[in-house]
Amino acid sequence: MLIPALIEHKRDGGRLAPAVWHTLVRDYVAGRVPDYQMSALLMAVFFRGLEADELAALTDAMIDSGDRLRFDGHPVPIADKHSTGGVGDKVSLLLAPLVASCGVAVPMMSGRGLGHTGGTLDKLESIPGFRTDLSLEQARAQIDRLGCAMLGQTPEIAPADKRLYALRDVTGTVESIPLISASIMSKKLAEGLNGLVLDVKTGSGAFLKDIARSIELARAMIGLGETRGCPTVALLTAMDRPLGRACGNALEVEEAIEGLRGSGPSDLLEVTYALGAEMLVLVGAARTAAEARQRMEEAITSGRALETFARVIEAQGGNPRVVEDPGVLPQARAVEVFRADRAGVVAAVEPRRIGRAIVELGGGRNAVEDTVDPTVGFVITVKPGDLVRAGEPIASVFARDDAGVALGMTALREAVAIGDAGRLTALVSHRITARGVEVLPEDV
């Protein structure tokens, strides 16, 4: 197979036959197609897209490049959730133990930071000792025992995607609907799920900034799921400001624990409940969204959800004391308070600038081999529409040193705009299924 000719064909708007995609993926995993040629092909896809049969073939080839989680005869339904990525998005940390504590098995398979967005695995690994590199056998055994495992993409699951995911992160090819769709669904469809809920972020801090493209992505992934026997629902959630207050790996773990106590930020809890309700209803563990929410609220107030998280942490080698003492988490060496430079209304808190600053501080990756510093990041206590006074503390920078503090303060000055007006957009704006798109009321 002449790879340069295939790259040229796709670059010029051509279609590659499904059999070609299968061969390409197989040869890439086997090392017969080098990274530089695959990078060029990814860039061609970024600009030219994929036709429906190409997307299906790429997704199936990625699934077939490895093994699958198998839950034949499992006594409770299996469900998972996936987010397309955002800043401050620690929902998975709450949602997996919360839904598991409501009687649904959750094999939460997540990724690392991608571009300016954080990754669930990097957050979990900020917990001392926590292992995300479970094998499929270990994951299945833990799910049988605890109802939940929080793992990374094992060498057995879609190894082609694992390599392509890392390559996209450092080649400017992240923001592509077909590549995002194939990446997410190849992992999720290998999990043996009875239902999948997608959190599709939209807004300035999302990979896809406008609602129309976010809906297009959701429909592409729903189509892949439904035609492969996995009922799939998507919610569009706002990413024109960070979710919650904490942005950065260890900081987000601490906030997620607060959420499992019921005292986390209201926007974080609302998104968690909305997604969790969809998961419970989709697999028949609740009849209505209202019933599902009531069950989740009871799991939090009773302490059952937090206990489940502690048991998962302990089972995966982490220190379960973290749920009682956040001081167990690694701590930043330099912290500085950021104050409003004028009185007024918060007009914007730009998430993409915050996400990029976390990478610059060392909390993300510029290259595949980079080591992540779990301690750095921001805690931002204001949202668009909030009134602030001149000199009021509205954020904090967590950094390695004084130079990092200076970098973080500059980022906050650029990200947080104070003016004469501002308002929050709808937190959960659309619900998308195979039947169509529903616009949700603004108070959802």
N, C-alpha and C positions, 0 to 999 in steps of 0.2 A: 504494500500500500504506500503510495507516494504522498507523504504528509504535506509537503509544500503545495502540491496541487489541490489537496482538500482545503487547506487554509485559504488559498487564492479563490477557490470556488465559493466558499462561504463568505469571504471578504467581499466578493462581487455580487452577493445577494442570492447565491444559489442554495439549493436544498441538498442535504446529505441524506442518503437512504437510511432507513432504520438499521439495516445490517451493517452499514458503515459505522454508525455510532456504537453499536455493540463491539465491533472489532477495535475501534479507536480506544474505547474505555478499557477493554481487556488488555490491549497492548500497552496502554499507559500504566496500568497497575503492574504489569509484568516488567516494566522498565524499558520497553522497546520504543516508546515515544518519550523523548526528553521533555523536561519542564518548559524549556524555551519554546518548543513547538506548540505544546499545549497552551501556553500563555498566549501565543499568537492566535490560536483558534478561539480561545475564550474572548479575546478582544474582538474578533470578527463576529462572534455571537452577540457580544455586548452591543455592537452597532447594527447588526443585521437581524437579530432575533432568531427564533426557531419556529417552524411550522408545527402544528399540533402533533403530527406523527413523529417529528423529530424530538419534541419535548417528551413524548411518551417513551420513545426508544431510549433517549438518554437516561430518563428516570429508571426504566426497567434495567438497563445495563448497569447502572450504579447499584441498584438493589442486588442484581445477580452477581456483582463482583465479590459478594461476601455471603454470610450466613444470616439467619433470622432468629429473633426471639420466638419461642413457641410456647403457647399457653393452652394447648388442647386439653379440654376437660377441667379448666380452672374453675373453682367454685364461685368466684365473683367476677363481674365484668372488668375489662381492662380499658383504661382511657389515658390519654396524654394530651398535653397542650404544648403549643410552640409559639414563640413570639418572633416576629421578623426583626426585632432588635431596636433598642432605644437607649436613652440615657437615664440612669436611675431606675431602670426596669428590673426590679428584683422579685417580680411576681412569682416566678417559678419556685423560689425558695419558700414561699408561703404555701403556694397552691398544691405542690406535691404532697406534703404531709397532711394538709388540710383535707383534701379530697380522699386521701387514703384513710384518714380517720373517720370518714363517712361511709366506708365500706366498698370503695372502688379501688382496685389495684392500679398503681401508677408507676410504670417504668419510665421515669423522667430522664430521657436521653437528651443532653444539651450540648452546646458548643462553647467555644472560647470567644473572647472578644473579636469583633470583626469591624475593621475600619474604626469609626469614632464611637461605636457602641460597645458596651460591656458584655461579658460572657458569663453565663451561669457557672461554668466549671471554674473559672478564675475566682469567682466569688466564693464558691464552696471550698476551694483549696486554700483560702485565707484562714479557714478554721484549722488550727494546728493538728496535723496528722491525717486530715481528711483525704481519702483516696477516691478518685473518680474513675480509676482505670480497672473497673470490674470486668471480668469475663462474662460472656453470656450465661454460663453455668452459675457463676456467683450471683449475677443479677437475678436470675430466675429463682434461685434458692432464697435469696433475701426477700423477694417479692412474696414468695410462698409464706415466709415467716412473719414479715412485718407489713406487707401490703404496699411497700414502696421501696424503690431504689433510685438514687440520683447519680447517674453515671455519664461518662463521656462516650463518645463513639468508640466502641471496642474495635480491635483489629479485625474482628469477624463481621462487623456490620458495615456495609457499604464502604469498603476501604477506598474505592475510587473517589467517593465524595470527600473523605477525610483529606486526601491529598489535594483535590481541587479546591476545597474550602480554604486551606492554607494559601494556595496559590492565588486565589481571587483576592484575598486580604491584602496582598502586597503588590498586586499588578493593576489596581484601579478598575477591576471588573466586578465589583460587588453589586452595584446597583442595576441589575439586569433581571427582569421578571422571569424569563425562562431559567436562568441559572439559579436564582433564589428558589424558584418552585421545585426544580429537580433536586437541589441540595436538601431542602427541608423534607420533601416527601419521600425521597429515597431512604432517609433514616427512619421516618415515622412509619412508613409502610412495611418496614422490616421488623417492627416491634410487636406484630401480632395483635393489633388493637381492635377493640369493638367500637371505638369512637375516638375522634380527634377534634380538638377545638384549636383554632388558630387565632392568635392575637396579632392582627395586622396593623402596624403602627402607621400613622399618617401625620403629616406636618413637617415643619422645617428640620426637625431632628431625626426624621425617619429616612430610610434609604430611598423610599418613594414619597415625595413631599406632598403630592396632590391626591385628592380623594379618588379621582377617576382612575389613576394608575394603581392606587391601593386596592380598589375594587377589582381591577383587572387581575392583579396578583392573587387576590383571594379566590376569584373564580377559577383561575388556572389550577390552583392547589386543590380546591374542592373537586374539580373535575378529575384530577388524578386520583384523589382518594375514593370518590364514589364509584368510579369505573373499576377500581381494584378491591371493592368490597369493604371499604372502611368509611362509614358515615362521617361526614366532615362538615363542621360549621365554623364560620369566621365572624369575629367582631372587629370592627375598625375602632381603634382607640387613639386618643390624642398623643402626639409626640411633638407638639410645638412648644413644650416646656418640659423639663425633667419630671419624671414620675416620682412622687414622694419628695423627701428632702435630701436624702443621702445619695451621693454619686461617687462611686469608688468601691473597690471590692470589699474590704473588711467593714467599711462604713455601711454598706448596703446589707451585709449579713446582720449587723447589729439592728438595723431598722426592720429587717424582716422578722427578727425575733420579737421586736416590739409589736409588729403586726399580728403575730401569732398569739400575743397576749391580749390583743384587741385594742391596743393603744397606739397603733401606728398611724401615719398620716391618712386622712380620710380618702384622698384620691387613690392611694395605693390599695386600701381595703376595698373600695368600690370596684376597681378593675378586677381585683382578685375574686370578689364575690360574683361578679358578672360572668367571668370565665368559668369559675367553679360550678355555677348553676348550669351553664351549658353542658359541662362535662357530665354532671350527675343526671340531668334529664336525657341527654343523648344516649346513655347506656342503660336507662331504665332504673336508675337508683333513686330517682325522685320523679314525681308525676308532673310537677310544675316548678317554674323558677322560684316562686315564693316558698314552696316547701323546701327546695334545695337550699335557699339562702337561710332559712330557719335552722336547718340541720347544720350548716357550716357555722352559723353564729353560736349554736350550742356546743359545737366541737371546740370552739375557741374559748368560750366562757367556762367550760368544764375543765379546760387544760389538756384535753385529749389531743388536740392538734399539735401543741407544743411538745407534749410527751412523745408523740410519733416522730417529730423532727429530732428530738434528743436520741431516740433509739436508732434512727437512721444514721445520725452522726457517729454514734458509738459503733454501730455495725460496720461502718466504713472507715474505721481507724481514727476518727476524730475525737476531740475532747468534748464530751457531752456537757461539761460544766459551763460551756459557752452560753447555754440557754439561761443560766442563772447569773453568770458574771461575764459581761462583755469585755472585761479587762483581759480575758484569756486570749482575745484576738490580738494580732500584732498592732502596734501603735505607731503613729507617725511621730517623727522626732521634732518636727516644727509645725506649730499651729498658729494661725493669725486670724483675727476677726476682721471682716470686711463690713464697712459702714456705708449707708446711703450718703451720696454726696450732695443731695438736695431733698427737699420735701416734695411730695407729689404722689402720683399713682404709678405703680409698676406697669410699664407698657409691654415689656417682654423679658423673658428669661430664655435666652437662645440655647437650646440643648446641644446643638452641633458644636458650638464653640466650647461648651463645657466638656463635651466628650473628647474633643481634640486636645484640650488642655490636660485631661487626665492621662492621655497617651504621652504627651510631652513631659508630664511629671514622672512618668515611669510606670503608670498603672495600666498600660496597654502595650501593643506591639507595633513597631515600625517594620520589623523583619520577623520572619517565621521563628528564628531561634532566640528572639529577645526574651529575657526573664521579666516577669511582671512583679512590680512592687505592690503588695496588697494594701499598704497603709495609706497611700496617697488618695487625694480626691477633694470633694467639697461637700459641705452641708449648707443647703440654700433654703432659707425659711420663708421666702416670699414667693407668691405666684402673681401672674398678670391680674390686674384689678385691685391689688392690695394697696392701701394707703400707707405711706411711710413718712417718717420725719427725718429731717437733716441730721446726720450723725447716728441714726438708729442702726444697731447691728442687724444685718440681714443675711449674712453668710459667714462661713469660716473656710479657710484653706488649710488642708492637711498635706504636708510635704516632707521631703527628706532633709531639707536644709533651707537656709535663708534664700538661696537662689531660687529654689522651688516655690517658696512663699511669694517672692516677687513675681514669678511667672504666673502663679495662680491669681494674684491680685489683679494683674493686667488682664487676664482672661475674664475675671468677674466684671471689671469695668467695661469690657467690650460686650459681654453677654447680657448683663442686667441693664435694661433701659428704664429710666424713670422720667415720666412726662406728665401730661395733664389728663390722660385717659388711658384705659386699658381694660380688657375683659378676658375671661376664660372662654375658650371654645368648649363644645360638648366633649365630655370625657370619653363616652362610648357613643359613637354617632350612627353606626350602621350594623345591622345583622345580615349576614349573607349565607344562604344555603343553596343547594342545588335547584331550589324552586325560584330563587330570585333574591333581590336586594330590598331590605326593609330599612327605612330611615327611622331611627329611634327618637323618642322625645328627649329634649335637652336635659331633663332632670333624672335620666337613667343613671 
